[in-house]
Each structure stands twice: as C-alpha cells, then as structure tokens.
Amino acid sequence: MNPLNNRTHFGRADAEEASRHWGIFLFAGVTSIIFGVLILTIDWSVDSLGTFVGVLFILQGLALAVTPSLDGGGRGSNLGAGVIAIVAGSALVAWPDKGLQTVGIFIGIFVLSLGLLHIVGAISNRHVPNWWHMLVLGLLEVPIGVWAMRRPGQTIALLVTLTGAWAVVSGIYQVLTGFELKKLPQRVR
C-alpha cells in the first residue's frame, strides 16, 4: 500500500497480478517467524546475533525487492525499501563485532522506517480490505524502532527479545497477507 500512489481503482487484472506473488509473502513470513523464534530461544553472543539478524534483513529485503506493489503501482517503493534492508543486513553481517550499539541502531532504523511506511500506507489506503492489519503492524513497529535507537546499549537480552518479537509479529502479518493475496482475485470484481 504505497502512500504516494494516487490510483483509486484496483481491478481484477491488478488483483491477479498481486495474487501471483502470494508465495513470496508466505515464504518471507514463515522465514521471519522461524528467525524470530530462534532469536528468542538461543543464547546469543553480540557477534552471532548481529550476523543472524543481518541474514534476516537480507532475506526480508530480497523478498520485498522482488515483490510488486500491492496497490498496482510501480515497484519503486518496494525496491527501495528492499535495497535499504539488504544494505543494513549486509552491514550487520560484515561488522557484527561493532557491538550491541550497532546492532540496536540498525534494528531501530529499519523497524522504525517500516513502521512509518506501514502507518502512512494503511491510512492512505483505507479503502483496501483489511487495511488495519498494516496499521496495527506499523503502530507496533514504531515504538520498538524508537526504543532500539534510543537505548542501543541496553542489555542484549532485551534487544534480543524485541528483535525476536518484531520478527514473529512481522512474519504473522506476512503470512496473513500471503493467504489474503491468494484469495484476492475471487473477491475483486
């Protein structure tokens, strides 16, 4: 749901195009849930957490970059956000030894940015079915992102908990979106 797209009509052809990519959302969601559970259940060192979260960001960025916009608009916003996630993930993989502060700042920036995009996209696309799912996700992501940026030096246990919780919540949203996309052509006239 791109807030910059002025299109008011989403037709059957748009629904069929979006529906073809439901599997990407499902894959990204399941991957995020698995990563989130692993983040929450493993006793991490800072370096290994940075590398693991970096890989998660890269996978999420790749999924986002190859997914077309769900509003039938251009691919620019998804591609841009995907590239940012890939760059952030690559930085975390390349420099995991920079410590908890670096991990916290990268996580905070990424989650805050996604939250703001989700909120603006949801509000500007209130005509879309289940638009509020994206709004709720954004409202959860913004405080998590702000907290992670403001307190990157906090204990690793708290950062791990927030990162794992975000990955699970984000994954659930992506899985639900994938299944909604699969059914979308039948609901659009």
MARKOLVEX-721578 format. One line per field, with one value per residue (C-alpha): y, z, x; residue number from 1; residue in three letters. Coordinates in pm, whole numbers. Example, Ala and Ser with C-alpha at 12.3 -4.5 7.8 and 13.67 -1.06 7.14 Angstrom:
2
yy <- c(-450,-106)
zz <- c(780,714)
xx <- c(1230,1367)
pos <- c(1,2)
code <- c(ALA,SER)
//
This chain:
189
yy <- c(0,284,620,803,621,821,532,494,179,-166,-400,-771,-759,-584,-847,-1134,-977,-929,-1280,-1439,-1330,-1467,-1731,-1466,-1323,-1670,-1757,-1426,-1464,-1821,-1732,-1433,-1640,-1909,-1649,-1477,-1800,-1885,-1535,-1577,-1927,-1919,-1768,-1526,-1350,-999,-1108,-1407,-1205,-931,-1184,-1371,-1054,-935,-1251,-1197,-839,-958,-1225,-979,-718,-964,-1065,-702,-603,-872,-821,-581,-311,-444,-132,-192,94,88,-123,174,188,-186,-197,99,-45,-385,-236,-48,-372,-559,-287,-282,-661,-670,-413,-626,-938,-755,-580,-786,-714,-347,-448,-415,-45,-101,-387,-179,124,-79,-266,57,244,-46,-122,247,309,10,117,467,333,85,353,604,332,197,537,645,316,277,156,-166,-469,-537,-214,-200,-506,-288,-3,-226,-362,-8,105,-184,-125,248,226,-80,105,422,224,31,353,540,260,60,-2,-184,-547,-794,-990,-700,-630,-999,-1008,-703,-828,-1174,-1033,-800,-1087,-1307,-1029,-920,-1282,-1340,-1028,-1152,-1498,-1348,-1114,-1408,-1600,-1287,-1232,-1589,-1528,-1172,-1235,-1406,-1100,-831,-772)
zz <- c(0,-135,18,-290,-536,-641,-802,-682,-874,-814,-1076,-1145,-1351,-1060,-819,-1039,-1071,-693,-630,-832,-566,-260,-214,-163,128,270,242,395,677,765,748,977,1229,1234,1274,1549,1743,1706,1819,2128,2217,2163,2399,2160,2163,2017,1708,1632,1692,1456,1185,1229,1225,923,734,832,699,373,320,405,175,-114,-68,-55,-357,-583,-471,-677,-504,-382,-494,-861,-870,-959,-796,-683,-318,-262,-447,-248,88,-11,-104,229,417,216,281,655,669,479,720,1016,861,768,1103,1375,1606,1639,1930,2061,1984,1610,1610,1808,1584,1263,1402,1528,1200,995,1220,1266,890,817,1088,948,594,718,907,620,365,572,638,275,158,395,102,82,267,597,572,951,969,826,1060,1367,1249,1198,1539,1695,1489,1558,1937,1901,1647,1856,2169,1993,1859,2189,2400,2183,2477,2688,2771,2490,2645,2597,2242,2153,2294,2093,1775,1810,1891,1590,1362,1482,1458,1117,1000,1109,916,604,625,662,369,157,214,156,-176,-282,-244,-380,-743,-625,-415,-676,-948)
xx <- c(0,205,105,235,12,-293,-478,-833,-927,-784,-927,-932,-610,-434,-568,-448,-102,-74,-208,72,319,140,409,679,480,424,795,904,652,742,1114,1058,861,1131,1407,1207,1158,1528,1627,1408,1528,1906,2162,2333,2665,2661,2854,2634,2315,2438,2516,2187,1976,2175,2081,1715,1729,1886,1617,1337,1496,1520,1155,1049,1258,1112,751,543,345,11,-172,-97,155,521,788,998,896,931,1262,1397,1290,1430,1766,1781,1710,1974,2235,2154,2170,2497,2645,2540,2692,3014,3065,2896,3190,3097,2882,2534,2509,2550,2300,2049,2081,2042,1744,1588,1625,1491,1193,1103,1118,897,652,616,568,308,113,112,33,-256,-412,-387,-539,-834,-1045,-839,-981,-804,-603,-599,-369,-94,-186,-160,176,306,181,374,689,731,782,1005,1222,1241,1327,1604,1760,1735,1877,2116,2349,2088,2133,2147,1859,1616,1734,1707,1353,1243,1408,1255,911,925,1029,741,476,605,609,249,145,328,172,-178,-108,9,-313,-523,-342,-406,-784,-780,-888,-1209,-1301,-1232,-1489)
pos <- c(1,2,3,4,5,6,7,8,9,10,11,12,13,14,15,16,17,18,19,20,21,22,23,24,25,26,27,28,29,30,31,32,33,34,35,36,37,38,39,40,41,42,43,44,45,46,47,48,49,50,51,52,53,54,55,56,57,58,59,60,61,62,63,64,65,66,67,68,69,70,71,72,73,74,75,76,77,78,79,80,81,82,83,84,85,86,87,88,89,90,91,92,93,94,95,96,97,98,99,100,101,102,103,104,105,106,107,108,109,110,111,112,113,114,115,116,117,118,119,120,121,122,123,124,125,126,127,128,129,130,131,132,133,134,135,136,137,138,139,140,141,142,143,144,145,146,147,148,149,150,151,152,153,154,155,156,157,158,159,160,161,162,163,164,165,166,167,168,169,170,171,172,173,174,175,176,177,178,179,180,181,182,183,184,185,186,187,188,189)
code <- c(MET,ASN,PRO,LEU,ASN,ASN,ARG,THR,HIS,PHE,GLY,ARG,ALA,ASP,ALA,GLU,GLU,ALA,SER,ARG,HIS,TRP,GLY,ILE,PHE,LEU,PHE,ALA,GLY,VAL,THR,SER,ILE,ILE,PHE,GLY,VAL,LEU,ILE,LEU,THR,ILE,ASP,TRP,SER,VAL,ASP,SER,LEU,GLY,THR,PHE,VAL,GLY,VAL,LEU,PHE,ILE,LEU,GLN,GLY,LEU,ALA,LEU,ALA,VAL,THR,PRO,SER,LEU,ASP,GLY,GLY,GLY,ARG,GLY,SER,ASN,LEU,GLY,ALA,GLY,VAL,ILE,ALA,ILE,VAL,ALA,GLY,SER,ALA,LEU,VAL,ALA,TRP,PRO,ASP,LYS,GLY,LEU,GLN,THR,VAL,GLY,ILE,PHE,ILE,GLY,ILE,PHE,VAL,LEU,SER,LEU,GLY,LEU,LEU,HIS,ILE,VAL,GLY,ALA,ILE,SER,ASN,ARG,HIS,VAL,PRO,ASN,TRP,TRP,HIS,MET,LEU,VAL,LEU,GLY,LEU,LEU,GLU,VAL,PRO,ILE,GLY,VAL,TRP,ALA,MET,ARG,ARG,PRO,GLY,GLN,THR,ILE,ALA,LEU,LEU,VAL,THR,LEU,THR,GLY,ALA,TRP,ALA,VAL,VAL,SER,GLY,ILE,TYR,GLN,VAL,LEU,THR,GLY,PHE,GLU,LEU,LYS,LYS,LEU,PRO,GLN,ARG,VAL,ARG)
//
